[in-house]
Amino acid sequence: MILRINISAFVLSDAVRDAVNALSQDRLFLRSSVSMQDGGMSAALESLSQRSTPELLTVESTAVDDAFFEELNGLAEVCQPGTRVIIVGAENDINLFKTLIKQGISQYFLETVTPEELKSAIVDAFADKTLDAKSRTIAFTGLRGGVGSSVLAHNVASELARLYDEDVIILDLDIAYGTAALSYNLQPGQTIADAIAQAGSIDETLLMRYLESGGKNISLLCAPGNLNSGIEITAQSMEAVLNIVKQMASFIVLDIPHVWNSWVQDMIVDADDTVIVGVPDLYNLRDGKNLYEYLAPNRGAEAPTRLVLNKVGELKKGELTNKDFKDVLGTEPALNIPFDSDAFTAAMNNGEMLHKVAKNSVATQEIENLAKMVSGKESATRLAKERSSGGIFSSLFKK
């Protein structure tokens, strides 16, 4: 979960200043605004008397005894209801701590605070926004249109449901041209456009009416595939829908269209796992360089970003190699999905998944391996060992 909150800090010491600065480097606060001002409690009282209070206020004070409570009373007068407050104070008194917590202070630290302690306190203060989501969110997007990112997203979702016997929800976010309904041979009565239209009042009961079943453990919020839907996705409407969807399934698969705007940027940055799909040519290499340069500082090492090359072998000559991509992007493709026109065409025409129409094809096995990679349930070491030992190609060599 990435917090979207306004944070203001009024500090006195270098240690507290460093702890606040560290928030800006933490992915949890990527979408939060963090401002800091010297002067401690006195600066906070002066500043907040002239403007609205932030969602989180961190204040450092050296006052003790009655002087400290006078400061707190002054702070209460300028803070709006609902403001969370973290205090770094000078008085070591357990009874004081209990009194402050009872009065609504989120956390009290004695004299200093570390970055880890401050982060933990903020997470606790916003427990209503950081409830452990039931789901793992996986975003699929293409470096260019037509590279097959939607097909891979739909098939990986099916593999996640099959491999782990857990609920999966697909969100087809390509309002005008989405293909999730076609992939699962559905004719949706209601779509993700209906959910977005109700984003201001959406809840789990209402959202259940918009979901279509794609088989065991698979549900879909299909795109209307309508040029005249009149629905425009915004970052706020997507956040409202996602906050509900994340409580309803173990895996959320986001099928993201090839456009570039603020809500798309949010989706590919905020996802637990982001899969970038391309084909091995120069255009995709150029676009891959641009996208990786954008994602590198925004996602961080703890949030995997995987490059998958699709339709490998379709071009008989002139295809770029994994080394070409590694030299430019600084990362080697996680997987190569071979071009298999017969299998993919049969699956598309039948409205079925690849595993059903071509269970033993190399493409199917690579998609299964991709599902394991993004599941968060498999050891990277074990997967690498399986691939290097020929595990995913074992069916090719059975006697």
Secondary structure, DSSP 8 states (H G I E B T S, - for coil): -----EEEEEE-SHHHHHHHHHHTTSGGGTTSEEEEEESHHHHHHHHHTSS---SEEEEE----HHHHHHHHHHHHHHS-TT-EEEEEES---HHHHHHHHHTT-SEEEES---HHHHHHHHHHHTTTTS---S-EEEEEEESSTTSSHHHHHHHHHHHHHHHH---EEEEE--TTT--HHHHTT---SS-HHHHHHTTTT--HHHHHHH-EEEETTEEEE-----TT------HHHHHHHHHHHTTT-SEEEEE--S--SHHHHHHHHHSSEEEEEE-SSHHHHHHHHHHHHHHHHHH-TTS-EEEEEEEETSSSS----HHHHHHHHSS--SEEEE--HHHHHHHHHHT--HHHH-TTSHHHHHHHHHHHHHHS-S-HHHHHHHHHTTGGGGGGG--
